[in-house]
Amino acid sequence: MEDGQNRRPLTAAEQYVPELLQEFLVGLEATSHSADVWRLIVRLGRTLNLPYIDFISANNYADWKKTLFIRTSYDSTWLNAVNKDPDLAKWSYFRTHAMHHLTPIAVGLEFVDEYHHIPEARYKVLREAASRGIRAGFSIPLRVHAPAQAALITFSGNHSKRDMKRIIQTHGWVLNAAALMGHQRYMMHFAAEFVERNAISDKQRELLEMIGAGLQDKVIAEQLGISVSAVRQRMNNLLNKTGLSNRAELAALAMSSGLLPDPLSHRGEGRDSVLVEMGVSENGPGKFRSR
């Protein structure tokens, strides 16, 4: 995606948010790949003199060891040893905070006096980061619920505590909104790119769609004009390529990668319906009705 390409003009009613956020969101609309989203996030950080950006997503809220991906805007190879040490990894303040809370948090050596206790080994990591220009930052917790995942985006720079607080006070809303919307768009593209990323062939993709649709081996064999044993061989090859364990996981993959629609989005049988809830209930859920 090139600057300005496919970007639409804004109406006057859309122009009541900071210009930086406007530019980011309009650019986000035009993205067609997760790499486009990442470039926009990095560009925003650099514009605000926060060039060190971490984007981390975990497959599970409660277990950051099940990391889906890590993206950094800088050479982070020096962190490899740190991330492999479970005792050090569990003391990563922005990871543990993002796992349990939704509030953005100031991070880095400049804010360490505001944390709960962390061990000396973690102080050493923060000091090493500061020596590399990552002295202070702003970390935004993120969520995806299908499947349940936790993530975060952290914008950092070589700033004093005072200067970083000023950046947060001036641009915190922009960074928070950009992280939330950027994460949502990134994960949409990331899921759709699974087939490309894992070199899934057209035949394997076709099989994946059929498994996701709930078709049994005999029906799949009939539709593809092959034997049941050939279907099972293709399925085993697909399991090996994707690293999954069984048919149910393949079916879930077909939905999460966008090959099939989310079943929760299906409407009523044979008719359109809208679930309507009006008012606020003091105890429990409100009253629902279909329209």
Contacts in CASP RR format, 6 or more apart in sequence:
PFRMAT RR
TARGET T0000
AUTHOR 0000-0000-0000
METHOD contacts of the structure
MODEL  1
MEDGQNRRPLTAAEQYVPELLQEFLVGLEATSHSADVWRLIVRLGRTLNL
PYIDFISANNYADWKKTLFIRTSYDSTWLNAVNKDPDLAKWSYFRTHAMH
HLTPIAVGLEFVDEYHHIPEARYKVLREAASRGIRAGFSIPLRVHAPAQA
ALITFSGNHSKRDMKRIIQTHGWVLNAAALMGHQRYMMHFAAEFVERNAI
SDKQRELLEMIGAGLQDKVIAEQLGISVSAVRQRMNNLLNKTGLSNRAEL
AALAMSSGLLPDPLSHRGEGRDSVLVEMGVSENGPGKFRSR
1 27 0 8 1.000
1 30 0 8 1.000
1 31 0 8 1.000
1 32 0 8 1.000
1 33 0 8 1.000
1 36 0 8 1.000
1 39 0 8 1.000
4 27 0 8 1.000
4 30 0 8 1.000
5 30 0 8 1.000
6 30 0 8 1.000
7 26 0 8 1.000
7 27 0 8 1.000
7 29 0 8 1.000
7 30 0 8 1.000
8 26 0 8 1.000
8 29 0 8 1.000
10 22 0 8 1.000
10 26 0 8 1.000
14 22 0 8 1.000
15 22 0 8 1.000
17 177 0 8 1.000
18 171 0 8 1.000
18 173 0 8 1.000
18 174 0 8 1.000
20 44 0 8 1.000
20 47 0 8 1.000
20 48 0 8 1.000
20 171 0 8 1.000
20 174 0 8 1.000
21 173 0 8 1.000
21 174 0 8 1.000
21 177 0 8 1.000
21 178 0 8 1.000
24 40 0 8 1.000
24 44 0 8 1.000
24 174 0 8 1.000
24 178 0 8 1.000
24 181 0 8 1.000
25 177 0 8 1.000
25 178 0 8 1.000
25 181 0 8 1.000
27 40 0 8 1.000
28 37 0 8 1.000
28 40 0 8 1.000
28 181 0 8 1.000
28 182 0 8 1.000
28 185 0 8 1.000
30 36 0 8 1.000
31 37 0 8 1.000
31 40 0 8 1.000
31 185 0 8 1.000
31 189 0 8 1.000
32 189 0 8 1.000
33 189 0 8 1.000
33 193 0 8 1.000
34 186 0 8 1.000
34 189 0 8 1.000
34 190 0 8 1.000
34 193 0 8 1.000
36 189 0 8 1.000
37 182 0 8 1.000
37 185 0 8 1.000
37 186 0 8 1.000
37 189 0 8 1.000
38 55 0 8 1.000
38 71 0 8 1.000
38 186 0 8 1.000
40 182 0 8 1.000
41 53 0 8 1.000
41 55 0 8 1.000
41 153 0 8 1.000
41 178 0 8 1.000
41 179 0 8 1.000
41 182 0 8 1.000
41 186 0 8 1.000
42 51 0 8 1.000
42 53 0 8 1.000
42 73 0 8 1.000
44 174 0 8 1.000
44 175 0 8 1.000
44 178 0 8 1.000
45 51 0 8 1.000
45 53 0 8 1.000
45 155 0 8 1.000
45 175 0 8 1.000
48 155 0 8 1.000
48 167 0 8 1.000
48 171 0 8 1.000
48 174 0 8 1.000
48 175 0 8 1.000
49 157 0 8 1.000
49 159 0 8 1.000
49 167 0 8 1.000
50 137 0 8 1.000
50 138 0 8 1.000
50 155 0 8 1.000
50 156 0 8 1.000
50 157 0 8 1.000
50 167 0 8 1.000
50 175 0 8 1.000
51 73 0 8 1.000
51 74 0 8 1.000
51 157 0 8 1.000
52 72 0 8 1.000
52 73 0 8 1.000
52 74 0 8 1.000
52 133 0 8 1.000
52 134 0 8 1.000
52 155 0 8 1.000
52 156 0 8 1.000
52 157 0 8 1.000
53 71 0 8 1.000
53 72 0 8 1.000
53 73 0 8 1.000
53 74 0 8 1.000
53 153 0 8 1.000
53 154 0 8 1.000
53 155 0 8 1.000
53 156 0 8 1.000
54 70 0 8 1.000
54 71 0 8 1.000
54 72 0 8 1.000
54 76 0 8 1.000
54 94 0 8 1.000
54 152 0 8 1.000
54 153 0 8 1.000
54 154 0 8 1.000
54 156 0 8 1.000
55 69 0 8 1.000
55 70 0 8 1.000
55 71 0 8 1.000
55 72 0 8 1.000
55 151 0 8 1.000
55 152 0 8 1.000
55 153 0 8 1.000
55 183 0 8 1.000
55 186 0 8 1.000
56 64 0 8 1.000
56 67 0 8 1.000
56 69 0 8 1.000
56 70 0 8 1.000
56 71 0 8 1.000
56 95 0 8 1.000
56 151 0 8 1.000
56 152 0 8 1.000
57 67 0 8 1.000
57 68 0 8 1.000
57 69 0 8 1.000
57 142 0 8 1.000
57 144 0 8 1.000
57 149 0 8 1.000
57 150 0 8 1.000
57 151 0 8 1.000
57 187 0 8 1.000
58 64 0 8 1.000
58 66 0 8 1.000
58 67 0 8 1.000
58 68 0 8 1.000
58 99 0 8 1.000
58 149 0 8 1.000
58 150 0 8 1.000
58 151 0 8 1.000
59 66 0 8 1.000
59 67 0 8 1.000
59 68 0 8 1.000
59 147 0 8 1.000
59 149 0 8 1.000
60 66 0 8 1.000
60 148 0 8 1.000
60 149 0 8 1.000
60 150 0 8 1.000
61 99 0 8 1.000
61 148 0 8 1.000
61 149 0 8 1.000
61 150 0 8 1.000
62 99 0 8 1.000
64 89 0 8 1.000
64 92 0 8 1.000
64 95 0 8 1.000
64 99 0 8 1.000
64 150 0 8 1.000
65 86 0 8 1.000
65 89 0 8 1.000
68 149 0 8 1.000
68 151 0 8 1.000
69 190 0 8 1.000
70 76 0 8 1.000
74 132 0 8 1.000
74 134 0 8 1.000
78 128 0 8 1.000
78 132 0 8 1.000
82 88 0 8 1.000
82 89 0 8 1.000
82 125 0 8 1.000
83 89 0 8 1.000
87 119 0 8 1.000
87 121 0 8 1.000
88 121 0 8 1.000
88 122 0 8 1.000
88 125 0 8 1.000
89 95 0 8 1.000
90 96 0 8 1.000
91 118 0 8 1.000
91 119 0 8 1.000
91 121 0 8 1.000
91 122 0 8 1.000
92 122 0 8 1.000
93 105 0 8 1.000
93 107 0 8 1.000
93 108 0 8 1.000
93 115 0 8 1.000
93 118 0 8 1.000
93 122 0 8 1.000
94 105 0 8 1.000
94 107 0 8 1.000
94 139 0 8 1.000
94 152 0 8 1.000
94 154 0 8 1.000
95 152 0 8 1.000
97 103 0 8 1.000
97 105 0 8 1.000
97 139 0 8 1.000
97 141 0 8 1.000
98 139 0 8 1.000
98 141 0 8 1.000
98 142 0 8 1.000
98 150 0 8 1.000
98 151 0 8 1.000
98 152 0 8 1.000
99 141 0 8 1.000
99 150 0 8 1.000
101 141 0 8 1.000
102 141 0 8 1.000
102 143 0 8 1.000
103 141 0 8 1.000
104 138 0 8 1.000
104 139 0 8 1.000
104 140 0 8 1.000
104 141 0 8 1.000
104 172 0 8 1.000
104 175 0 8 1.000
104 176 0 8 1.000
105 138 0 8 1.000
105 139 0 8 1.000
105 141 0 8 1.000
106 114 0 8 1.000
106 136 0 8 1.000
106 137 0 8 1.000
106 138 0 8 1.000
106 139 0 8 1.000
106 164 0 8 1.000
106 165 0 8 1.000
106 168 0 8 1.000
107 136 0 8 1.000
107 137 0 8 1.000
107 138 0 8 1.000
107 139 0 8 1.000
107 154 0 8 1.000
107 156 0 8 1.000
108 126 0 8 1.000
108 129 0 8 1.000
108 130 0 8 1.000
108 134 0 8 1.000
108 135 0 8 1.000
108 136 0 8 1.000
108 137 0 8 1.000
108 156 0 8 1.000
109 126 0 8 1.000
109 127 0 8 1.000
109 129 0 8 1.000
109 130 0 8 1.000
109 135 0 8 1.000
109 136 0 8 1.000
110 130 0 8 1.000
110 135 0 8 1.000
110 136 0 8 1.000
110 159 0 8 1.000
110 160 0 8 1.000
110 161 0 8 1.000
110 164 0 8 1.000
111 136 0 8 1.000
111 137 0 8 1.000
111 161 0 8 1.000
111 164 0 8 1.000
112 118 0 8 1.000
112 123 0 8 1.000
112 126 0 8 1.000
129 135 0 8 1.000
133 156 0 8 1.000
133 157 0 8 1.000
133 158 0 8 1.000
134 156 0 8 1.000
134 157 0 8 1.000
134 158 0 8 1.000
135 156 0 8 1.000
135 157 0 8 1.000
135 158 0 8 1.000
135 159 0 8 1.000
135 160 0 8 1.000
135 164 0 8 1.000
136 156 0 8 1.000
136 157 0 8 1.000
136 159 0 8 1.000
136 160 0 8 1.000
136 161 0 8 1.000
136 163 0 8 1.000
136 164 0 8 1.000
137 154 0 8 1.000
137 155 0 8 1.000
137 156 0 8 1.000
137 157 0 8 1.000
137 159 0 8 1.000
137 164 0 8 1.000
138 154 0 8 1.000
138 155 0 8 1.000
138 156 0 8 1.000
138 164 0 8 1.000
138 167 0 8 1.000
138 168 0 8 1.000
138 172 0 8 1.000
138 175 0 8 1.000
139 152 0 8 1.000
139 153 0 8 1.000
139 154 0 8 1.000
139 155 0 8 1.000
140 152 0 8 1.000
140 153 0 8 1.000
140 154 0 8 1.000
140 175 0 8 1.000
140 176 0 8 1.000
140 179 0 8 1.000
140 180 0 8 1.000
141 150 0 8 1.000
141 151 0 8 1.000
141 152 0 8 1.000
142 150 0 8 1.000
142 151 0 8 1.000
142 152 0 8 1.000
142 153 0 8 1.000
142 179 0 8 1.000
142 180 0 8 1.000
142 183 0 8 1.000
143 149 0 8 1.000
143 150 0 8 1.000
143 151 0 8 1.000
144 151 0 8 1.000
144 183 0 8 1.000
144 184 0 8 1.000
144 187 0 8 1.000
146 256 0 8 1.000
146 262 0 8 1.000
146 264 0 8 1.000
147 252 0 8 1.000
147 256 0 8 1.000
151 183 0 8 1.000
151 187 0 8 1.000
153 179 0 8 1.000
153 183 0 8 1.000
155 175 0 8 1.000
157 164 0 8 1.000
159 167 0 8 1.000
168 175 0 8 1.000
191 256 0 8 1.000
191 257 0 8 1.000
191 258 0 8 1.000
192 257 0 8 1.000
192 258 0 8 1.000
194 200 0 8 1.000
194 253 0 8 1.000
194 257 0 8 1.000
195 205 0 8 1.000
195 257 0 8 1.000
195 259 0 8 1.000
198 241 0 8 1.000
198 242 0 8 1.000
199 241 0 8 1.000
200 208 0 8 1.000
200 238 0 8 1.000
200 241 0 8 1.000
200 242 0 8 1.000
203 234 0 8 1.000
204 234 0 8 1.000
204 237 0 8 1.000
204 238 0 8 1.000
204 241 0 8 1.000
205 259 0 8 1.000
206 224 0 8 1.000
207 220 0 8 1.000
207 224 0 8 1.000
207 231 0 8 1.000
207 234 0 8 1.000
207 235 0 8 1.000
207 238 0 8 1.000
208 238 0 8 1.000
208 250 0 8 1.000
208 253 0 8 1.000
208 254 0 8 1.000
208 259 0 8 1.000
209 254 0 8 1.000
209 259 0 8 1.000
209 260 0 8 1.000
210 219 0 8 1.000
210 220 0 8 1.000
210 223 0 8 1.000
211 220 0 8 1.000
211 235 0 8 1.000
211 247 0 8 1.000
211 250 0 8 1.000
211 251 0 8 1.000
211 254 0 8 1.000
212 250 0 8 1.000
212 251 0 8 1.000
212 254 0 8 1.000
212 255 0 8 1.000
212 259 0 8 1.000
212 260 0 8 1.000
213 254 0 8 1.000
213 260 0 8 1.000
214 251 0 8 1.000
215 223 0 8 1.000
217 228 0 8 1.000
217 231 0 8 1.000
217 232 0 8 1.000
217 235 0 8 1.000
218 228 0 8 1.000
220 231 0 8 1.000
221 227 0 8 1.000
221 228 0 8 1.000
221 230 0 8 1.000
221 231 0 8 1.000
224 231 0 8 1.000
235 247 0 8 1.000
235 250 0 8 1.000
238 244 0 8 1.000
238 250 0 8 1.000
239 245 0 8 1.000
239 246 0 8 1.000
239 250 0 8 1.000
242 250 0 8 1.000
242 253 0 8 1.000
244 250 0 8 1.000
244 253 0 8 1.000
254 260 0 8 1.000
255 261 0 8 1.000
255 262 0 8 1.000
255 263 0 8 1.000
267 273 0 8 1.000
273 290 0 8 1.000
273 291 0 8 1.000
274 290 0 8 1.000
274 291 0 8 1.000
275 288 0 8 1.000
275 289 0 8 1.000
275 290 0 8 1.000
275 291 0 8 1.000
276 288 0 8 1.000
276 289 0 8 1.000
276 290 0 8 1.000
276 291 0 8 1.000
277 285 0 8 1.000
277 286 0 8 1.000
277 287 0 8 1.000
277 288 0 8 1.000
278 287 0 8 1.000
279 286 0 8 1.000
280 286 0 8 1.000
281 287 0 8 1.000
END
